[in-house]
Amino acid sequence: MLLVAMLIKITSKGPIIFWSQRVGKNNQLFWMPKFRTMLIETPNVATHLLVGANQYLTPVGSFLRKSSLDELPQLWSVIRGDMSFVGPRPALFNQTDLINMRTAVGVHSLTPGITGWAQINGRDELALSEKVDFDREYLQKRALAFDIRILWLTGLKVFRREGVSH
């Protein structure tokens, strides 16, 4: 983590950690840390909604995203209890369409995770409705063995750098 922090500081101006307001269990807001992969003047919207997202990446941003190293500070959110290792990825505070879809199927009752069933089944490539379908499936199948399977498959996806669009 120290090496990643140094790479960010050396290659771009601004803070090392980016804090974003996210939607947690029961739609409660919390602040989630990530290593900063975007320039400081980037609009605060979900990356898939950002036109020309690649132009906003820092020099090491693409590598950090594809390797998922940008996610490491979220361990703080796990320690605080705002997140778990496995669960639906936390929505940004302004992703009302995703929040409403998850609430309608009961997914909002879950603690968000660093990784999840939707993450390993498409990550950035999934439409919101598909993500919600995978999140609902996770809600129905929740079990320790299923979480272990998701963690294992996450490791494989990260190693292969699959499903990251930026």
N, C-alpha and C positions, 0 to 999 in steps of 0.2 A: 504494500500500500504506500510505503514511503517513496519507492521508486516511481510509482504512478503519479503521486503528488508532485514530485520533482519534475517529471516530464511535462505535466500540465503547466507548472509555474514557469518553466524555461521557455515553453513554446507559445504561450499566449498570455495576454494581460487579463487580470480579473482574479476572482477567488478560485481556489482549488475545488471547493465543494459547491455544488449548486443545490439549493434547497427549493423544493417545489411543494406546493400545497396539494395534498392528495386526499382521496375519499377512502376512509377505512371502514371498519366493521360498523354496521348499522348507519352507514352514510355520515359518520363523524369525520370531520376534517383533521388532518395531522400534517406535519412537515416532514418530508422524506428527503434524505440526503443522497446525492449521487456525485461521482466525480464529474466535473464539468467537461462536456464534450463539445459544447457549442459556444460560439462567440458571445460576449456579454450583451451585444445589441440584438440578439435573436428574439423575435416575438414569443410570448409565453403561451404557446399552443402545442397540442400534440404534434409530434414530428410528422405523422402521416398527413396532417393538414397544412404543413408548412410548404409553400411553393418554393422549389429550388432549395430544398433542405441541405443539400451538400455544400452550398455556398456558405452556410453558417457553421460548418464543422471547424473545430480547431485543428491544427496540424496533426495532433494525435487522436482526435475525436473518433474518426472512423475505426481505427485500430481498437480503441477502448470499447466502443460499442460492439464490434464484431467479436471481440474476445470476452465480452460481458464484464470486463474489469471495472467499468463505470458503475456497476451495481454493488461493489464491495462495501461502500459506506452504509448501505441499507442494513447491514448487520446491526448498526446502532438502533434502527427502528425495530428490529427483532428483539433486541435486549430491552427496549422500552415497552414492548408489548403492542406496538402499533401494527406490526407485521409479523408474519410467520415465515418459515422457509418455503412452504408450499401453500398456495391459495390463488385466487384470481389476482392478476396484477392490479395494483391500485390505480384507479382512474384519476386523471387530473380534475381539479375542482370545477373546471369549466366544460367538461365532457358530459353535458347534461343528457345527451342522447344515450350514451353508454350507461350512465348512472340510472336513468329511468328504466332502461331495458333490464338491467340487473335487478333492480328493485322489484320489478313486475314478476320475476321468476324466483325471488327469494335469495338470490346470490349475495345481496347486501348484508345478510346475516353472517357471512364468513369473514374471517380475518384475512386481509390481503396477503399475498406471498411474494417472495423474491422471484419464485418461479411458479408455474402452474400448468394445468392440463392444456389450456389454450396456448401457452408459450411453446410447448413442445410439439404442438400440432399446427404450427404455422407462424407464430410470433407476429411480426409486422405485416405478414402477407395476408392475414385474415380480415374479412369484413367484420364490422362490429357485431352483426347478428350471429356470425359463426363463432366469434369469441364468447358471446353470451351463451350459445348452445354448449360449448365446451365447459364453460364455467358452471352451467346448470348440471351437466353430466358429472363434473367433479363434486358438486354439492350432493348429488344422489349416491355417488360411489365412495365417498370419503372413508378412508381406512388407512391404518399405518402402512400396510403392504402397498396400497395404491400410492401413497406419498413417497415411499422408497422407490417405487418404479418411476415416478415422475422425476425424482432427484437423479436417478441413474440416467434416464433419457435426456435430462437437461445437460448433464455432463457430456454426453455424446454429441448433442446439438452444439454446445459451446465449442467442443474440440473440433467439430467439422465446420463451425462458423455458418450454420444453416439458419435461414429465416430472418436475417437482419437486412433491412433494405438500405440503411445508411451507415 
